[in-house]
């Protein structure tokens, strides 16, 4: 499982359009940040301090990397020139230039051997070979005029290096994967073994995210517009699952996190901010998420030394994380969204495949899909609220224990409207007591009235998460709704004839605290006498209950003595006065 910590700013951006990328440095905890066309800096991740840097008059056109084989930094300048330099170099303009007849896309570092130069036409070569033969190096293009390389990476299988591209056809807006082994020493492609695979699905969907993974598992991950994540292991395709919490209406950035996790960055589902997601590729679920205020289209995303490095709108951000080997299943509840056309397979173990408890037909169909209780409630309860069938809502509610916070707020809103259709004045204690007691002419109306309040009582007993329910509570309930709830709970605690167990009483106190936290600004800023009256009434009840607790606390020692059979001695010295009878 993954755990995300606090977000930091690594460094400000000069210009988002000119930012070229981040690469590993020779020292651990250090990264090379190519901030723009003329600036390259080195930063220490632990304290976000700049530890080095260079400037250049020539335009830098690709991410600067560190080549371990040559113990030098390598950069691409003006799209067709390579420069290499040491850390102590102070002027990049005086360094020897290696000019090529072809445009250079990027330089890819490789472990244990020299870096790889990737040309814009799809060809590649090892850095020493390319530098030695730069004047005569020409090769036929692998790409069509409408093709562009959007992702590239190098990986090894059984000591054989491979180059992999994701190529976009700008005319038809389709993607291909080009995969080819490299020849030793030269680093160029063995074209006889080149494989080109089209990225496609039968459904009417398009690609919104792509990533070539070369760590732990060599594969290509594709995120589609319907939220599905698929993986290509250079042999066949497999659907992992659906990515939750992120919108696929805009592009999504992907990176490898480690230990079977991908990092996903995109716009949130409400389209009013961004979100970072740790996505488990084995379970096909989101392990955790981190909300962001600003979304950046096509943001570059990296993971180095236990930190997510992200290109934001005006800075480079950093988000430390921890990957745990133990799986905490409780944190995964509700994160797995099952697509309707997928149905789980029922194993034949001579056991009944139908649910062994009473459920409606709609619920039974959703259970077969393998949906969680939260997902089922989100599908079943809102239509019942629209039909205004409170008995069906009550019966359905009894089938589940885990109800989403958004659905719970919708239930509360419905119950308040149900029991208080005339919106009575909550400051009128006598009128409110009549509403709760339900003084009706006939028995039928009396039973209906009690059933409506029973639904409200059941809703207030549902468990919830404070952090998750506050946002929908602020959006879903009005100030009058909260005042009605607080007045009703006060009536239930003090004046109600209904028997109440300690769990329900404790839950009412939780709701009091929650309503105060969620609407405290409105309570402070409003000058409505109704608000002041309800809050004063709540304060009086709390003070009275505290006074009763103190009284009980004082009586406990005496009660314990009585239960143990001990005599209770009156200490006359502690009395303020005493009366004695005397015979004369």
C-alpha positions in Angstrom: 0.0 0.0 0.0 1.1 3.6 -0.6 1.0 6.6 1.7 1.4 10.2 0.5 2.9 12.8 2.8 2.9 16.6 2.6 3.5 18.6 -0.7 6.5 20.8 -1.1 7.8 23.3 -3.7 11.1 22.2 -5.1 11.7 25.3 -7.2 9.8 27.9 -9.2 9.3 27.6 -12.9 10.7 30.2 -15.3 8.1 29.3 -17.9 6.0 26.2 -18.1 6.3 26.0 -21.9 10.1 26.0 -21.8 10.4 23.5 -19.0 12.1 20.4 -20.4 12.2 17.8 -17.5 13.9 16.3 -14.5 16.6 13.5 -14.5 18.6 11.6 -11.8 22.0 13.0 -10.8 25.2 11.0 -9.9 24.5 11.5 -6.1 21.5 10.1 -4.4 18.9 12.6 -3.3 20.1 15.0 -6.1 18.2 15.7 -9.3 19.0 17.7 -12.5 16.2 20.1 -13.4 16.3 21.6 -16.9 14.2 24.7 -16.1 14.3 26.3 -19.5 16.1 26.8 -22.8 19.1 28.4 -21.0 19.1 27.2 -17.4 20.0 23.9 -15.8 20.0 23.5 -12.0 20.8 20.8 -9.5 18.7 20.4 -6.4 18.9 18.3 -3.2 15.5 16.7 -2.5 15.9 16.4 1.2 15.9 20.2 1.9 15.0 21.6 -1.6 18.3 23.5 -1.8 20.1 24.3 -5.1 23.5 22.6 -5.1 24.7 23.5 -8.6 23.7 24.8 -12.0 24.7 26.1 -15.4 23.5 28.6 -17.9 23.9 28.6 -21.7 23.5 31.1 -24.5 22.6 28.2 -26.9 19.1 26.9 -26.5 18.8 23.6 -24.6 16.1 21.4 -26.4 16.0 18.3 -24.2 16.4 17.2 -20.6 20.0 17.3 -19.4 21.1 13.9 -18.1 24.1 12.4 -16.3 26.1 9.7 -18.1 27.7 7.3 -15.6 29.9 5.7 -18.3 31.6 9.0 -19.2 31.1 10.6 -15.7 29.7 13.7 -17.6 26.6 15.7 -18.0 25.0 15.4 -21.5 22.7 18.0 -23.1 21.1 18.6 -26.5 21.4 22.1 -27.9 19.6 23.7 -30.8 18.0 20.3 -31.6 21.1 19.0 -33.4 24.1 19.5 -31.1 25.5 17.5 -28.2 27.6 18.9 -25.5 29.2 17.0 -22.6 30.7 18.6 -19.5 31.9 18.0 -16.0 30.4 19.3 -12.8 33.1 21.9 -12.3 32.5 23.5 -15.8 31.4 27.1 -15.4 30.8 28.1 -19.0 28.8 25.9 -21.3 29.3 28.2 -24.2 33.0 27.3 -24.4 32.5 23.6 -24.4 33.2 21.6 -27.6 30.1 21.0 -29.7 29.2 17.8 -31.6 26.9 18.8 -34.4 24.7 16.2 -36.2 23.0 16.3 -39.6 19.8 14.9 -37.9 17.6 16.5 -35.3 18.0 14.9 -31.8 14.9 14.1 -29.7 16.6 13.2 -26.4 19.3 11.3 -24.6 18.4 8.3 -22.5 20.7 7.3 -19.7 21.4 3.5 -19.3 22.7 1.6 -16.2 26.1 0.0 -16.7 26.7 1.4 -20.2 26.8 4.5 -22.2 23.7 6.6 -22.8 21.5 6.3 -25.9 20.9 9.2 -28.4 17.3 9.1 -29.8 16.8 11.0 -33.1 13.6 12.6 -34.1 13.2 10.3 -37.1 13.1 7.2 -34.7 16.6 6.0 -35.1 19.0 5.7 -32.2 22.7 5.0 -31.3 25.0 4.8 -28.3 26.5 8.1 -27.3 30.2 7.2 -28.1 29.4 5.7 -31.5 27.2 8.6 -32.5 29.8 11.2 -31.5 32.5 9.4 -33.4 30.4 9.0 -36.6 28.2 12.1 -36.3 29.3 13.6 -39.7 28.5 10.5 -41.6 25.6 9.3 -39.5 22.5 9.1 -41.6 19.7 6.6 -41.5 16.3 6.1 -43.1 13.4 7.4 -41.0 11.2 5.0 -39.2 8.3 7.4 -39.0 5.8 8.8 -41.4 5.6 12.6 -41.9 2.5 12.7 -39.7 4.1 10.6 -36.9 5.6 12.0 -33.6 7.4 10.2 -30.8 5.5 11.1 -27.6 7.1 8.5 -25.2 10.5 6.7 -25.4 12.4 4.4 -23.1 15.1 1.8 -23.1 15.0 -1.5 -21.2 16.9 -4.8 -21.0 15.7 -8.5 -21.2 18.3 -11.2 -20.7 21.2 -8.8 -21.3 19.7 -7.6 -24.5 18.8 -3.9 -24.7 15.5 -2.8 -26.4 14.2 0.6 -27.4 10.5 1.3 -27.2 8.5 4.2 -28.6 4.9 5.3 -28.4 4.2 7.1 -31.7 1.3 9.3 -32.3 -0.2 9.8 -35.8 -1.3 13.4 -35.7 -3.5 13.0 -38.7 -5.7 10.1 -37.5 -5.0 10.7 -33.7 -4.0 7.0 -33.2 -1.1 5.6 -31.3 1.4 2.7 -32.1 4.0 1.0 -30.0 7.4 0.4 -31.7 9.7 -2.1 -30.0 13.1 -3.2 -31.3 16.2 -4.8 -29.9 19.5 -2.9 -30.1 22.8 -4.1 -31.3 25.7 -4.2 -28.8 28.2 -1.4 -28.7 26.7 0.5 -31.6 23.3 0.9 -29.9 21.5 1.1 -33.2 18.3 -0.8 -34.0 18.2 -4.3 -35.4 15.4 -3.5 -37.9 14.8 -7.1 -38.9 13.3 -7.7 -35.4 11.3 -4.5 -35.2 7.7 -4.9 -34.0 5.0 -2.3 -34.5 1.8 -2.8 -32.4 -1.3 -0.6 -32.8 -2.9 0.7 -29.6 -6.6 0.1 -30.1 -9.8 -1.2 -28.5 -13.1 -2.4 -30.0 -15.0 0.2 -27.9 -15.4 3.8 -29.0 -12.7 5.2 -26.7 -9.4 7.1 -27.1 -6.1 7.3 -25.3 -5.8 9.9 -22.5 -2.6 8.6 -20.7 0.4 6.5 -21.7 3.6 5.4 -20.0 6.5 3.0 -20.8 7.6 1.3 -17.6 11.2 0.0 -17.5 11.5 -0.7 -13.8 10.5 -4.0 -12.2 8.1 -4.8 -15.0 8.8 -3.9 -18.7 5.4 -2.9 -20.1 3.4 -0.2 -21.7 0.4 1.2 -19.7 -2.5 2.9 -21.4 -5.3 4.9 -19.8 -8.5 5.2 -21.9 -11.2 7.8 -22.0 -13.6 5.4 -20.2 -11.3 5.2 -17.2 -9.9 1.7 -18.0 -6.2 1.0 -17.5 -4.7 -1.6 -19.9 -1.2 -3.0 -20.0 0.9 -4.4 -22.9 3.8 -6.7 -21.9 5.1 -6.8 -25.4 3.2 -10.1 -26.0 -0.4 -9.5 -25.3 -2.9 -7.0 -23.8 -4.6 -7.1 -20.4 -7.2 -4.9 -18.7 -6.1 -4.1 -15.2 -9.2 -2.2 -14.0 -10.7 1.3 -13.8 -8.8 4.3 -12.3 -11.0 6.1 -9.7 -11.2 9.8 -8.8 -9.7 11.2 -11.9 -11.4 12.8 -14.9 -10.6 11.4 -18.4 -12.0 14.4 -20.2 -8.4 15.8 -20.3 -5.0 14.3 -20.5 -3.6 12.3 -17.6 0.1 11.9 -16.7 1.5 8.5 -15.6 4.7 7.4 -13.9 6.1 4.3 -12.1 6.0 4.5 -8.3 7.4 1.1 -7.4 6.1 -2.0 -5.7 3.2 -2.6 -8.1 2.1 1.0 -8.1 1.6 3.7 -10.7 1.3 7.4 -10.1 -1.6 9.1 -11.8 -2.0 12.9 -12.1 -4.9 14.5 -13.8 -8.0 16.7 -13.3 -10.4 15.6 -10.5 -13.9 14.4 -11.5 -15.5 17.7 -10.6 -13.1 19.5 -13.0 -12.3 22.2 -10.4 -8.9 21.0 -9.4 -6.3 18.2 -9.8 -5.5 15.0 -8.0 -2.6 12.6 -7.6 -3.5 8.9 -7.2 -1.4 5.9 -6.2 -2.8 3.1 -8.4 -2.2 -0.6 -7.6 -1.8 -2.5 -10.8 -2.3 -5.9 -9.2 -5.5 -5.2 -7.4 -6.7 -2.6 -10.0 -7.6 -0.1 -7.3 -6.6 3.3 -6.1 -4.5 3.0 -2.9 -4.6 6.6 -1.9 -5.0 10.1 -3.4 -3.8 13.6 -2.8 -6.0 16.6 -3.9 -4.3 19.5 -5.7 -5.6 23.0 -6.4 -4.3 23.5 -10.0 -4.3 21.1 -13.0 -1.6 21.4 -15.7 -2.3 19.9 -19.1 0.3 17.4 -20.1 2.3 17.8 -16.9 5.6 16.0 -16.6 5.7 13.4 -13.8 8.6 11.6 -12.2 9.4 9.4 -9.1 12.9 9.6 -7.7 14.2 8.5 -4.3 10.8 8.1 -2.6 9.4 11.4 -3.9 6.9 12.3 -6.6 8.2 15.2 -8.7 5.5 17.1 -10.6 5.4 19.9 -13.1 2.8 22.4 -11.7 1.5 25.6 -13.3 4.2 27.9 -11.9 6.6 25.6 -10.0 8.1 22.1 -9.7 6.4 20.3 -6.8 7.5 17.4 -4.7 5.4 14.9 -2.8 7.2 12.3 -0.6 5.6 8.9 -0.3 6.0 5.5 1.4 5.3 2.1 -0.1 4.3 -0.6 2.4 4.4 -4.3 1.7 1.4 -5.0 4.0 -2.0 -4.3 2.4 -4.5 -2.5 4.5 -7.8 -3.6 2.8 -9.9 -1.0 4.7 -8.2 1.8 2.8 -9.3 0.2 -0.5 -13.0 0.1 0.2 -15.0 2.0 -2.4 -11.9 2.6 -4.6 -12.7 -0.2 -7.1 -15.2 0.8 -9.7 -16.6 -2.2 -11.6 -17.7 -1.5 -15.2 -21.2 -2.7 -16.0 -20.1 -5.0 -18.8 -17.9 -6.9 -16.4 -19.4 -9.7 -14.3 -17.6 -11.7 -11.7 -17.4 -15.4 -12.2 -19.2 -17.6 -9.6 -17.2 -20.6 -8.5 -19.1 -23.9 -8.3 -18.4 -25.1 -4.8 -21.8 -26.8 -4.3 -22.9 -23.7 -2.5 -25.9 -21.4 -3.5 -24.9 -18.6 -5.8 -27.8 -16.4 -4.9 -27.5 -14.1 -1.8 -28.6 -15.8 1.4 -30.4 -12.7 2.6 -33.4 -10.7 1.5 -32.6 -8.1 -1.2 -34.5 -6.4 -3.9 -34.0 -7.5 -7.6 -32.1 -4.3 -8.4 -29.7 -4.9 -5.6 -29.3 -8.6 -6.5 -28.2 -7.6 -10.0 -25.6 -5.2 -8.7 -24.3 -7.8 -6.2 -23.6 -10.2 -9.1 -21.3 -7.5 -10.6 -19.2 -7.6 -7.5 -19.9 -4.0 -6.5 -19.2 -2.8 -2.9 -22.0 -1.7 -0.6 -21.0 1.9 -1.2 -21.3 1.5 -4.9 -24.6 -0.3 -4.7 -26.1 2.3 -2.4 -25.1 5.0 -4.8 -27.0 3.2 -7.6 -30.1 2.1 -5.6 -31.0 4.8 -3.0 -31.1 8.1 -5.1 -33.8 6.7 -7.5 -35.9 5.7 -4.5 -35.6 9.3 -3.1 -36.8 10.7 -6.4 -39.9 8.4 -6.3 -40.6 9.7 -2.8 -41.3 6.2 -1.5 -40.0 6.5 2.1 -41.1 2.9 3.0 -38.9 1.5 0.2 -36.1 3.7 1.3 -36.4 2.4 4.9 -36.4 -1.2 3.8 -33.4 -0.8 1.4 -31.5 1.1 4.1 -31.7 -1.9 6.5 -29.9 -4.1 3.9 -26.6 -2.1 4.1 -24.1 -1.0 6.7 -21.6 0.9 4.5 -23.3 3.9 3.0 -21.5 6.7 1.1 -21.4 10.0 2.8 -22.9 11.8 -0.3 -25.9 9.4 -0.2 -26.2 9.9 3.6 -26.5 13.7 3.1 -29.1 13.2 0.4 -31.0 10.9 2.9 -30.9 13.5 5.6 -32.2 16.2 3.2 -35.0 13.9 2.2 -35.9 13.0 5.8 -36.0 16.6 6.9 -38.4 17.5 4.1 -40.4 14.4 4.9 -41.1 15.1 8.6 -41.1 18.9 8.3 -43.0 19.7 5.0 -44.4 23.1 6.4 -41.0 24.3 7.6 -42.2 25.2 11.1 -40.5 27.7 13.4 -37.9 25.7 15.4 -37.8 28.4 18.1 -41.5 27.6 19.0 -41.0 24.8 21.5 -44.7 24.0 21.8 -45.2 23.7 18.1 -42.1 21.7 17.6 -43.2 19.3 20.4 -46.5 18.8 18.6 -44.7 18.0 15.3 -42.5 15.4 17.0 -45.4 13.8 19.0 -47.7 13.7 15.9 -51.1 14.6 17.2 -53.4 13.3 14.4 -57.1 12.6 14.2 -56.9 9.0 13.0 -54.6 6.0 13.8 -53.4 5.6 10.2 -52.0 9.1 10.0 -50.4 8.5 13.4 -48.6 5.4 12.1 -47.4 7.1 9.0 -46.1 10.0 11.0 -44.1 7.6 13.3 -42.7 5.7 10.3 -41.3 9.0 8.8 -39.6 9.9 12.1 -38.3 6.3 12.4 -36.6 6.8 9.0 -34.9 10.0 10.3 -33.8 8.2 13.5 -32.3 5.3 11.4 -30.5 7.8 9.2 -28.9 9.5 12.2 -27.6 6.1 13.4 -25.6 5.4 10.1 -21.8 5.5 10.6 -19.8 8.0 8.6 -16.3 9.5 8.2 -16.0 13.1 9.5 -13.4 14.0 6.8 -15.5 12.7 3.9 -19.0 14.0 5.0 -18.2 17.6 5.7 -17.9 18.8 2.0 -21.2 17.2 0.8 -22.8 18.3 4.1 -22.0 22.0 3.4 -23.2 21.7 -0.2 -26.3 19.5 0.5 -27.9 21.0 3.6 -29.1 24.6 4.1 -28.8 26.5 7.4 -32.5 25.9 8.1 -31.9 22.2 7.7 -29.1 22.2 10.3 -31.2 24.2 12.7 -34.0 21.7 12.4 -31.7 18.8 13.0 -30.1 20.4 16.1 -33.5 21.2 17.5 -34.8 17.7 16.8 -31.7 16.1 18.4 -32.2 18.3 21.5 -35.8 17.2 21.7 -34.7 13.5 21.3 -32.1 13.9 24.1 -34.3 15.7 26.6 -38.0 15.6 25.9 -38.6 12.5 23.8 -40.5 9.6 25.3 -38.7 7.2 23.0 -36.3 4.8 24.7 -32.7 5.5 23.6 -29.7 3.3 23.9 -26.2 4.6 24.5 -25.0 4.0 20.9 -27.8 6.2 19.5 -27.2 8.9 22.2 -23.5 8.9 21.3 -24.2 9.2 17.6 -26.4 12.3 18.3 -23.5 13.9 20.0 -21.3 13.1 17.0 -23.9 14.8 14.8 -23.9 17.9 17.0 -20.1 18.2 16.8 -20.2 17.6 13.0 -22.8 20.3 12.4 -20.9 22.8 14.5 -17.7 22.0 12.5 -19.3 22.1 9.1 -21.4 25.3 9.5 -19.4 27.3 12.1 -18.8 30.2 9.7 -22.5 30.6 9.0 -23.3 30.5 12.7 -20.7 33.2 13.4 -21.6 35.5 10.5 -25.4 35.4 10.7 -27.4 37.7 12.9 -30.6 35.7 12.7 -32.3 35.4 16.1 -33.4 31.8 15.1 -29.7 30.8 15.0 -28.9 32.4 18.3 -32.0 30.7 19.9 -31.0 27.2 18.7 -27.4 27.6 19.7 -28.4 28.9 23.1 -30.8 26.0 23.6 -28.0 23.5 22.6 -25.6 25.2 25.1 -28.2 24.9 27.9 -28.7 21.2 27.1 -25.0 20.5 27.1 -24.5 22.4 30.4 -27.4 20.5 32.0 -26.1 17.2 30.9 -22.6 18.0 32.2 -24.2 19.0 35.6 -26.0 15.7 35.7 -22.7 13.8 35.0 -21.1 15.7 37.9 -24.0 14.7 40.2 -23.7 11.0 39.1 -19.9 11.2 39.7 -20.4 12.5 43.2 -23.0 9.7 44.0 -20.9 6.8 42.6 -18.8 6.3 45.9 -22.1 6.2 47.9 -23.7 3.7 45.5 -20.6 1.5 45.5 -20.7 1.4 49.4 -24.4 0.5 49.3 -23.8 -2.3 46.8 -20.9 -3.7 48.8 -23.1 -3.7 52.0 -21.0 -1.2 53.9 -22.5 1.2 56.4 -22.6 4.8 55.4 -21.3 6.9 58.3 -22.3 10.5 58.6 -19.4 12.7 59.3 -20.8 15.3 61.6 -17.7 17.4 61.6 -18.1 18.0 57.9 -21.6 19.4 58.4 -22.2 23.1 58.5 -24.4 22.7 61.6 -26.0 19.9 63.7 -29.2 19.6 65.8 -29.1 17.5 69.1 -32.1 16.5 71.3 -31.5 16.9 75.0 -33.7 15.5 77.8 -34.0 17.9 80.8 
